[in-house]
Amino acid sequence: MTKILYVEDNEDNIYMLKSRLERRDFDVVVAMDGEQAVEMAMAEEPSLIIMDLSLPNVDGWEATRRLKANEKTKHIPVVALSAHAMVGDRETALDAGCDDYDTKPVEFQRLLDKIQALLDSARDS
């Protein structure tokens, strides 16, 4: 089963997306802030990370920079999620090391397509 680390601080969002991903046979573990995300990525070794950008303590941009700077986690694809969708957010997320970007509210099929493309690409490399 493919493990996804979902980094999100909103419990409603966690419940909605986690349950939808689990129905698609993903094993989903959750971190509530960027610092916990880095720790869990090291311990859990997920196949992919879905990273909310607006997080308490350490934000998603900084958490992604830390993950991509670490030899153990730099290969893990990261999909950034942002509710703000401001001009330049996508570029800022990609500059921080995210492999793709999507907006909230989540359009599930679009996100699922991005997840699958990144997992396929990671398997092929």
Phi and psi in radians as a Rosetta constraint file:
Dihedral C 1 N 2 CA 2 C 2 CIRCULARHARMONIC -1.389 0.35
Dihedral N 2 CA 2 C 2 N 3 CIRCULARHARMONIC 2.227 0.35
Dihedral C 2 N 3 CA 3 C 3 CIRCULARHARMONIC -1.664 0.35
Dihedral N 3 CA 3 C 3 N 4 CIRCULARHARMONIC 2.294 0.35
Dihedral C 3 N 4 CA 4 C 4 CIRCULARHARMONIC -2.072 0.35
Dihedral N 4 CA 4 C 4 N 5 CIRCULARHARMONIC 2.323 0.35
Dihedral C 4 N 5 CA 5 C 5 CIRCULARHARMONIC -1.665 0.35
Dihedral N 5 CA 5 C 5 N 6 CIRCULARHARMONIC 2.060 0.35
Dihedral C 5 N 6 CA 6 C 6 CIRCULARHARMONIC -1.842 0.35
Dihedral N 6 CA 6 C 6 N 7 CIRCULARHARMONIC 2.061 0.35
Dihedral C 6 N 7 CA 7 C 7 CIRCULARHARMONIC -1.860 0.35
Dihedral N 7 CA 7 C 7 N 8 CIRCULARHARMONIC 1.948 0.35
Dihedral C 7 N 8 CA 8 C 8 CIRCULARHARMONIC -2.775 0.35
Dihedral N 8 CA 8 C 8 N 9 CIRCULARHARMONIC 2.452 0.35
Dihedral C 8 N 9 CA 9 C 9 CIRCULARHARMONIC -1.843 0.35
Dihedral N 9 CA 9 C 9 N 10 CIRCULARHARMONIC -0.040 0.35
Dihedral C 9 N 10 CA 10 C 10 CIRCULARHARMONIC -1.735 0.35
Dihedral N 10 CA 10 C 10 N 11 CIRCULARHARMONIC 2.037 0.35
Dihedral C 10 N 11 CA 11 C 11 CIRCULARHARMONIC -1.112 0.35
Dihedral N 11 CA 11 C 11 N 12 CIRCULARHARMONIC -0.596 0.35
Dihedral C 11 N 12 CA 12 C 12 CIRCULARHARMONIC -1.122 0.35
Dihedral N 12 CA 12 C 12 N 13 CIRCULARHARMONIC -0.765 0.35
Dihedral C 12 N 13 CA 13 C 13 CIRCULARHARMONIC -1.112 0.35
Dihedral N 13 CA 13 C 13 N 14 CIRCULARHARMONIC -0.727 0.35
Dihedral C 13 N 14 CA 14 C 14 CIRCULARHARMONIC -1.025 0.35
Dihedral N 14 CA 14 C 14 N 15 CIRCULARHARMONIC -0.896 0.35
Dihedral C 14 N 15 CA 15 C 15 CIRCULARHARMONIC -1.013 0.35
Dihedral N 15 CA 15 C 15 N 16 CIRCULARHARMONIC -0.830 0.35
Dihedral C 15 N 16 CA 16 C 16 CIRCULARHARMONIC -1.114 0.35
Dihedral N 16 CA 16 C 16 N 17 CIRCULARHARMONIC -0.934 0.35
Dihedral C 16 N 17 CA 17 C 17 CIRCULARHARMONIC -1.298 0.35
Dihedral N 17 CA 17 C 17 N 18 CIRCULARHARMONIC -0.700 0.35
Dihedral C 17 N 18 CA 18 C 18 CIRCULARHARMONIC -1.036 0.35
Dihedral N 18 CA 18 C 18 N 19 CIRCULARHARMONIC -0.822 0.35
Dihedral C 18 N 19 CA 19 C 19 CIRCULARHARMONIC -1.159 0.35
Dihedral N 19 CA 19 C 19 N 20 CIRCULARHARMONIC -0.642 0.35
Dihedral C 19 N 20 CA 20 C 20 CIRCULARHARMONIC -1.176 0.35
Dihedral N 20 CA 20 C 20 N 21 CIRCULARHARMONIC -0.706 0.35
Dihedral C 20 N 21 CA 21 C 21 CIRCULARHARMONIC -1.180 0.35
Dihedral N 21 CA 21 C 21 N 22 CIRCULARHARMONIC -0.696 0.35
Dihedral C 21 N 22 CA 22 C 22 CIRCULARHARMONIC -1.117 0.35
Dihedral N 22 CA 22 C 22 N 23 CIRCULARHARMONIC -0.596 0.35
Dihedral C 22 N 23 CA 23 C 23 CIRCULARHARMONIC -1.148 0.35
Dihedral N 23 CA 23 C 23 N 24 CIRCULARHARMONIC -0.333 0.35
Dihedral C 23 N 24 CA 24 C 24 CIRCULARHARMONIC -1.689 0.35
Dihedral N 24 CA 24 C 24 N 25 CIRCULARHARMONIC 0.306 0.35
Dihedral C 24 N 25 CA 25 C 25 CIRCULARHARMONIC 1.210 0.35
Dihedral N 25 CA 25 C 25 N 26 CIRCULARHARMONIC 0.507 0.35
Dihedral C 25 N 26 CA 26 C 26 CIRCULARHARMONIC -1.640 0.35
Dihedral N 26 CA 26 C 26 N 27 CIRCULARHARMONIC 2.523 0.35
Dihedral C 26 N 27 CA 27 C 27 CIRCULARHARMONIC -1.596 0.35
Dihedral N 27 CA 27 C 27 N 28 CIRCULARHARMONIC 2.006 0.35
Dihedral C 27 N 28 CA 28 C 28 CIRCULARHARMONIC -1.953 0.35
Dihedral N 28 CA 28 C 28 N 29 CIRCULARHARMONIC 2.158 0.35
Dihedral C 28 N 29 CA 29 C 29 CIRCULARHARMONIC -1.949 0.35
Dihedral N 29 CA 29 C 29 N 30 CIRCULARHARMONIC 2.620 0.35
Dihedral C 29 N 30 CA 30 C 30 CIRCULARHARMONIC -2.133 0.35
Dihedral N 30 CA 30 C 30 N 31 CIRCULARHARMONIC 2.394 0.35
Dihedral C 30 N 31 CA 31 C 31 CIRCULARHARMONIC -2.074 0.35
Dihedral N 31 CA 31 C 31 N 32 CIRCULARHARMONIC 2.504 0.35
Dihedral C 31 N 32 CA 32 C 32 CIRCULARHARMONIC -1.726 0.35
Dihedral N 32 CA 32 C 32 N 33 CIRCULARHARMONIC -0.165 0.35
Dihedral C 32 N 33 CA 33 C 33 CIRCULARHARMONIC -2.652 0.35
Dihedral N 33 CA 33 C 33 N 34 CIRCULARHARMONIC 2.997 0.35
Dihedral C 33 N 34 CA 34 C 34 CIRCULARHARMONIC -1.147 0.35
Dihedral N 34 CA 34 C 34 N 35 CIRCULARHARMONIC -0.629 0.35
Dihedral C 34 N 35 CA 35 C 35 CIRCULARHARMONIC -1.147 0.35
Dihedral N 35 CA 35 C 35 N 36 CIRCULARHARMONIC -0.782 0.35
Dihedral C 35 N 36 CA 36 C 36 CIRCULARHARMONIC -1.116 0.35
Dihedral N 36 CA 36 C 36 N 37 CIRCULARHARMONIC -0.606 0.35
Dihedral C 36 N 37 CA 37 C 37 CIRCULARHARMONIC -1.071 0.35
Dihedral N 37 CA 37 C 37 N 38 CIRCULARHARMONIC -0.777 0.35
Dihedral C 37 N 38 CA 38 C 38 CIRCULARHARMONIC -1.120 0.35
Dihedral N 38 CA 38 C 38 N 39 CIRCULARHARMONIC -0.785 0.35
Dihedral C 38 N 39 CA 39 C 39 CIRCULARHARMONIC -1.078 0.35
Dihedral N 39 CA 39 C 39 N 40 CIRCULARHARMONIC -0.775 0.35
Dihedral C 39 N 40 CA 40 C 40 CIRCULARHARMONIC -1.226 0.35
Dihedral N 40 CA 40 C 40 N 41 CIRCULARHARMONIC -0.622 0.35
Dihedral C 40 N 41 CA 41 C 41 CIRCULARHARMONIC -1.078 0.35
Dihedral N 41 CA 41 C 41 N 42 CIRCULARHARMONIC -0.682 0.35
Dihedral C 41 N 42 CA 42 C 42 CIRCULARHARMONIC -1.165 0.35
Dihedral N 42 CA 42 C 42 N 43 CIRCULARHARMONIC -0.744 0.35
Dihedral C 42 N 43 CA 43 C 43 CIRCULARHARMONIC -1.385 0.35
Dihedral N 43 CA 43 C 43 N 44 CIRCULARHARMONIC -0.715 0.35
Dihedral C 43 N 44 CA 44 C 44 CIRCULARHARMONIC -1.567 0.35
Dihedral N 44 CA 44 C 44 N 45 CIRCULARHARMONIC -0.416 0.35
Dihedral C 44 N 45 CA 45 C 45 CIRCULARHARMONIC 0.848 0.35
Dihedral N 45 CA 45 C 45 N 46 CIRCULARHARMONIC 1.070 0.35
Dihedral C 45 N 46 CA 46 C 46 CIRCULARHARMONIC -1.213 0.35
Dihedral N 46 CA 46 C 46 N 47 CIRCULARHARMONIC 2.808 0.35
Dihedral C 46 N 47 CA 47 C 47 CIRCULARHARMONIC -1.386 0.35
Dihedral N 47 CA 47 C 47 N 48 CIRCULARHARMONIC -0.386 0.35
Dihedral C 47 N 48 CA 48 C 48 CIRCULARHARMONIC -2.769 0.35
Dihedral N 48 CA 48 C 48 N 49 CIRCULARHARMONIC 2.668 0.35
Dihedral C 48 N 49 CA 49 C 49 CIRCULARHARMONIC -2.159 0.35
Dihedral N 49 CA 49 C 49 N 50 CIRCULARHARMONIC 2.287 0.35
Dihedral C 49 N 50 CA 50 C 50 CIRCULARHARMONIC -1.807 0.35
Dihedral N 50 CA 50 C 50 N 51 CIRCULARHARMONIC 2.052 0.35
Dihedral C 50 N 51 CA 51 C 51 CIRCULARHARMONIC -2.033 0.35
Dihedral N 51 CA 51 C 51 N 52 CIRCULARHARMONIC 1.929 0.35
Dihedral C 51 N 52 CA 52 C 52 CIRCULARHARMONIC -1.158 0.35
Dihedral N 52 CA 52 C 52 N 53 CIRCULARHARMONIC 2.496 0.35
Dihedral C 52 N 53 CA 53 C 53 CIRCULARHARMONIC -1.542 0.35
Dihedral N 53 CA 53 C 53 N 54 CIRCULARHARMONIC -0.576 0.35
Dihedral C 53 N 54 CA 54 C 54 CIRCULARHARMONIC -1.649 0.35
Dihedral N 54 CA 54 C 54 N 55 CIRCULARHARMONIC 1.665 0.35
Dihedral C 54 N 55 CA 55 C 55 CIRCULARHARMONIC -2.218 0.35
Dihedral N 55 CA 55 C 55 N 56 CIRCULARHARMONIC 2.688 0.35
Dihedral C 55 N 56 CA 56 C 56 CIRCULARHARMONIC -1.280 0.35
Dihedral N 56 CA 56 C 56 N 57 CIRCULARHARMONIC 2.829 0.35
Dihedral C 56 N 57 CA 57 C 57 CIRCULARHARMONIC 1.134 0.35
Dihedral N 57 CA 57 C 57 N 58 CIRCULARHARMONIC -1.455 0.35
Dihedral C 57 N 58 CA 58 C 58 CIRCULARHARMONIC -1.986 0.35
Dihedral N 58 CA 58 C 58 N 59 CIRCULARHARMONIC 2.113 0.35
Dihedral C 58 N 59 CA 59 C 59 CIRCULARHARMONIC -1.302 0.35
Dihedral N 59 CA 59 C 59 N 60 CIRCULARHARMONIC 2.986 0.35
Dihedral C 59 N 60 CA 60 C 60 CIRCULARHARMONIC -1.132 0.35
Dihedral N 60 CA 60 C 60 N 61 CIRCULARHARMONIC -0.570 0.35
Dihedral C 60 N 61 CA 61 C 61 CIRCULARHARMONIC -1.117 0.35
Dihedral N 61 CA 61 C 61 N 62 CIRCULARHARMONIC -0.842 0.35
Dihedral C 61 N 62 CA 62 C 62 CIRCULARHARMONIC -1.185 0.35
Dihedral N 62 CA 62 C 62 N 63 CIRCULARHARMONIC -0.703 0.35
Dihedral C 62 N 63 CA 63 C 63 CIRCULARHARMONIC -1.055 0.35
Dihedral N 63 CA 63 C 63 N 64 CIRCULARHARMONIC -0.729 0.35
Dihedral C 63 N 64 CA 64 C 64 CIRCULARHARMONIC -1.141 0.35
Dihedral N 64 CA 64 C 64 N 65 CIRCULARHARMONIC -0.737 0.35
Dihedral C 64 N 65 CA 65 C 65 CIRCULARHARMONIC -1.015 0.35
Dihedral N 65 CA 65 C 65 N 66 CIRCULARHARMONIC -0.744 0.35
Dihedral C 65 N 66 CA 66 C 66 CIRCULARHARMONIC -1.135 0.35
Dihedral N 66 CA 66 C 66 N 67 CIRCULARHARMONIC -0.738 0.35
Dihedral C 66 N 67 CA 67 C 67 CIRCULARHARMONIC -1.120 0.35
Dihedral N 67 CA 67 C 67 N 68 CIRCULARHARMONIC -0.736 0.35
Dihedral C 67 N 68 CA 68 C 68 CIRCULARHARMONIC -1.319 0.35
Dihedral N 68 CA 68 C 68 N 69 CIRCULARHARMONIC -0.314 0.35
Dihedral C 68 N 69 CA 69 C 69 CIRCULARHARMONIC -1.521 0.35
Dihedral N 69 CA 69 C 69 N 70 CIRCULARHARMONIC -0.193 0.35
Dihedral C 69 N 70 CA 70 C 70 CIRCULARHARMONIC -1.684 0.35
Dihedral N 70 CA 70 C 70 N 71 CIRCULARHARMONIC 2.259 0.35
Dihedral C 70 N 71 CA 71 C 71 CIRCULARHARMONIC -0.996 0.35
Dihedral N 71 CA 71 C 71 N 72 CIRCULARHARMONIC -0.627 0.35
Dihedral C 71 N 72 CA 72 C 72 CIRCULARHARMONIC -1.297 0.35
Dihedral N 72 CA 72 C 72 N 73 CIRCULARHARMONIC -0.454 0.35
Dihedral C 72 N 73 CA 73 C 73 CIRCULARHARMONIC -2.087 0.35
Dihedral N 73 CA 73 C 73 N 74 CIRCULARHARMONIC -0.078 0.35
Dihedral C 73 N 74 CA 74 C 74 CIRCULARHARMONIC -1.123 0.35
Dihedral N 74 CA 74 C 74 N 75 CIRCULARHARMONIC -0.409 0.35
Dihedral C 74 N 75 CA 75 C 75 CIRCULARHARMONIC -1.413 0.35
Dihedral N 75 CA 75 C 75 N 76 CIRCULARHARMONIC -0.225 0.35
Dihedral C 75 N 76 CA 76 C 76 CIRCULARHARMONIC -1.311 0.35
Dihedral N 76 CA 76 C 76 N 77 CIRCULARHARMONIC 2.140 0.35
Dihedral C 76 N 77 CA 77 C 77 CIRCULARHARMONIC -1.135 0.35
Dihedral N 77 CA 77 C 77 N 78 CIRCULARHARMONIC 2.466 0.35
Dihedral C 77 N 78 CA 78 C 78 CIRCULARHARMONIC -2.154 0.35
Dihedral N 78 CA 78 C 78 N 79 CIRCULARHARMONIC 2.198 0.35
Dihedral C 78 N 79 CA 79 C 79 CIRCULARHARMONIC -1.824 0.35
Dihedral N 79 CA 79 C 79 N 80 CIRCULARHARMONIC 2.075 0.35
Dihedral C 79 N 80 CA 80 C 80 CIRCULARHARMONIC -1.413 0.35
Dihedral N 80 CA 80 C 80 N 81 CIRCULARHARMONIC 2.457 0.35
Dihedral C 80 N 81 CA 81 C 81 CIRCULARHARMONIC -2.124 0.35
Dihedral N 81 CA 81 C 81 N 82 CIRCULARHARMONIC 2.305 0.35
Dihedral C 81 N 82 CA 82 C 82 CIRCULARHARMONIC -2.386 0.35
Dihedral N 82 CA 82 C 82 N 83 CIRCULARHARMONIC 2.348 0.35
Dihedral C 82 N 83 CA 83 C 83 CIRCULARHARMONIC -1.494 0.35
Dihedral N 83 CA 83 C 83 N 84 CIRCULARHARMONIC -0.247 0.35
Dihedral C 83 N 84 CA 84 C 84 CIRCULARHARMONIC -1.486 0.35
Dihedral N 84 CA 84 C 84 N 85 CIRCULARHARMONIC -0.619 0.35
Dihedral C 84 N 85 CA 85 C 85 CIRCULARHARMONIC 0.751 0.35
Dihedral N 85 CA 85 C 85 N 86 CIRCULARHARMONIC 0.859 0.35
Dihedral C 85 N 86 CA 86 C 86 CIRCULARHARMONIC -1.508 0.35
Dihedral N 86 CA 86 C 86 N 87 CIRCULARHARMONIC 2.734 0.35
Dihedral C 86 N 87 CA 87 C 87 CIRCULARHARMONIC -1.016 0.35
Dihedral N 87 CA 87 C 87 N 88 CIRCULARHARMONIC 2.266 0.35
Dihedral C 87 N 88 CA 88 C 88 CIRCULARHARMONIC 1.662 0.35
Dihedral N 88 CA 88 C 88 N 89 CIRCULARHARMONIC -0.238 0.35
Dihedral C 88 N 89 CA 89 C 89 CIRCULARHARMONIC -1.064 0.35
Dihedral N 89 CA 89 C 89 N 90 CIRCULARHARMONIC -0.752 0.35
Dihedral C 89 N 90 CA 90 C 90 CIRCULARHARMONIC -1.050 0.35
Dihedral N 90 CA 90 C 90 N 91 CIRCULARHARMONIC -0.816 0.35
Dihedral C 90 N 91 CA 91 C 91 CIRCULARHARMONIC -1.114 0.35
Dihedral N 91 CA 91 C 91 N 92 CIRCULARHARMONIC -0.712 0.35
Dihedral C 91 N 92 CA 92 C 92 CIRCULARHARMONIC -1.100 0.35
Dihedral N 92 CA 92 C 92 N 93 CIRCULARHARMONIC -0.727 0.35
Dihedral C 92 N 93 CA 93 C 93 CIRCULARHARMONIC -1.130 0.35
Dihedral N 93 CA 93 C 93 N 94 CIRCULARHARMONIC -0.764 0.35
Dihedral C 93 N 94 CA 94 C 94 CIRCULARHARMONIC -1.158 0.35
Dihedral N 94 CA 94 C 94 N 95 CIRCULARHARMONIC -0.668 0.35
Dihedral C 94 N 95 CA 95 C 95 CIRCULARHARMONIC -1.095 0.35
Dihedral N 95 CA 95 C 95 N 96 CIRCULARHARMONIC -0.560 0.35
Dihedral C 95 N 96 CA 96 C 96 CIRCULARHARMONIC -1.304 0.35
Dihedral N 96 CA 96 C 96 N 97 CIRCULARHARMONIC -0.221 0.35
Dihedral C 96 N 97 CA 97 C 97 CIRCULARHARMONIC 2.039 0.35
Dihedral N 97 CA 97 C 97 N 98 CIRCULARHARMONIC -0.034 0.35
Dihedral C 97 N 98 CA 98 C 98 CIRCULARHARMONIC -1.133 0.35
Dihedral N 98 CA 98 C 98 N 99 CIRCULARHARMONIC 2.546 0.35
Dihedral C 98 N 99 CA 99 C 99 CIRCULARHARMONIC -1.565 0.35
Dihedral N 99 CA 99 C 99 N 100 CIRCULARHARMONIC -0.379 0.35
Dihedral C 99 N 100 CA 100 C 100 CIRCULARHARMONIC -2.740 0.35
Dihedral N 100 CA 100 C 100 N 101 CIRCULARHARMONIC 3.044 0.35
Dihedral C 100 N 101 CA 101 C 101 CIRCULARHARMONIC -2.542 0.35
Dihedral N 101 CA 101 C 101 N 102 CIRCULARHARMONIC 2.450 0.35
Dihedral C 101 N 102 CA 102 C 102 CIRCULARHARMONIC -2.529 0.35
Dihedral N 102 CA 102 C 102 N 103 CIRCULARHARMONIC 2.879 0.35
Dihedral C 102 N 103 CA 103 C 103 CIRCULARHARMONIC -1.984 0.35
Dihedral N 103 CA 103 C 103 N 104 CIRCULARHARMONIC 2.755 0.35
Dihedral C 103 N 104 CA 104 C 104 CIRCULARHARMONIC -1.763 0.35
Dihedral N 104 CA 104 C 104 N 105 CIRCULARHARMONIC 2.618 0.35
Dihedral C 104 N 105 CA 105 C 105 CIRCULARHARMONIC -1.120 0.35
Dihedral N 105 CA 105 C 105 N 106 CIRCULARHARMONIC 2.545 0.35
Dihedral C 105 N 106 CA 106 C 106 CIRCULARHARMONIC -1.210 0.35
Dihedral N 106 CA 106 C 106 N 107 CIRCULARHARMONIC 2.244 0.35
Dihedral C 106 N 107 CA 107 C 107 CIRCULARHARMONIC -1.628 0.35
Dihedral N 107 CA 107 C 107 N 108 CIRCULARHARMONIC 1.804 0.35
Dihedral C 107 N 108 CA 108 C 108 CIRCULARHARMONIC -0.981 0.35
Dihedral N 108 CA 108 C 108 N 109 CIRCULARHARMONIC -0.813 0.35
Dihedral C 108 N 109 CA 109 C 109 CIRCULARHARMONIC -1.114 0.35
Dihedral N 109 CA 109 C 109 N 110 CIRCULARHARMONIC -0.692 0.35
Dihedral C 109 N 110 CA 110 C 110 CIRCULARHARMONIC -1.096 0.35
Dihedral N 110 CA 110 C 110 N 111 CIRCULARHARMONIC -0.776 0.35
Dihedral C 110 N 111 CA 111 C 111 CIRCULARHARMONIC -1.128 0.35
Dihedral N 111 CA 111 C 111 N 112 CIRCULARHARMONIC -0.736 0.35
Dihedral C 111 N 112 CA 112 C 112 CIRCULARHARMONIC -1.057 0.35
Dihedral N 112 CA 112 C 112 N 113 CIRCULARHARMONIC -0.706 0.35
Dihedral C 112 N 113 CA 113 C 113 CIRCULARHARMONIC -1.089 0.35
Dihedral N 113 CA 113 C 113 N 114 CIRCULARHARMONIC -0.720 0.35
Dihedral C 113 N 114 CA 114 C 114 CIRCULARHARMONIC -1.161 0.35
Dihedral N 114 CA 114 C 114 N 115 CIRCULARHARMONIC -0.736 0.35
Dihedral C 114 N 115 CA 115 C 115 CIRCULARHARMONIC -1.040 0.35
Dihedral N 115 CA 115 C 115 N 116 CIRCULARHARMONIC -0.847 0.35
Dihedral C 115 N 116 CA 116 C 116 CIRCULARHARMONIC -1.102 0.35
Dihedral N 116 CA 116 C 116 N 117 CIRCULARHARMONIC -0.724 0.35
Dihedral C 116 N 117 CA 117 C 117 CIRCULARHARMONIC -1.089 0.35
Dihedral N 117 CA 117 C 117 N 118 CIRCULARHARMONIC -0.733 0.35
Dihedral C 117 N 118 CA 118 C 118 CIRCULARHARMONIC -1.210 0.35
Dihedral N 118 CA 118 C 118 N 119 CIRCULARHARMONIC -0.678 0.35
Dihedral C 118 N 119 CA 119 C 119 CIRCULARHARMONIC -1.158 0.35
Dihedral N 119 CA 119 C 119 N 120 CIRCULARHARMONIC -0.718 0.35
Dihedral C 119 N 120 CA 120 C 120 CIRCULARHARMONIC -1.097 0.35
Dihedral N 120 CA 120 C 120 N 121 CIRCULARHARMONIC -0.757 0.35
Dihedral C 120 N 121 CA 121 C 121 CIRCULARHARMONIC -1.130 0.35
Dihedral N 121 CA 121 C 121 N 122 CIRCULARHARMONIC -0.714 0.35
Dihedral C 121 N 122 CA 122 C 122 CIRCULARHARMONIC -1.154 0.35
Dihedral N 122 CA 122 C 122 N 123 CIRCULARHARMONIC -0.649 0.35
Dihedral C 122 N 123 CA 123 C 123 CIRCULARHARMONIC -1.189 0.35
Dihedral N 123 CA 123 C 123 N 124 CIRCULARHARMONIC -0.612 0.35
Dihedral C 123 N 124 CA 124 C 124 CIRCULARHARMONIC -1.323 0.35
Dihedral N 124 CA 124 C 124 N 125 CIRCULARHARMONIC -0.332 0.35
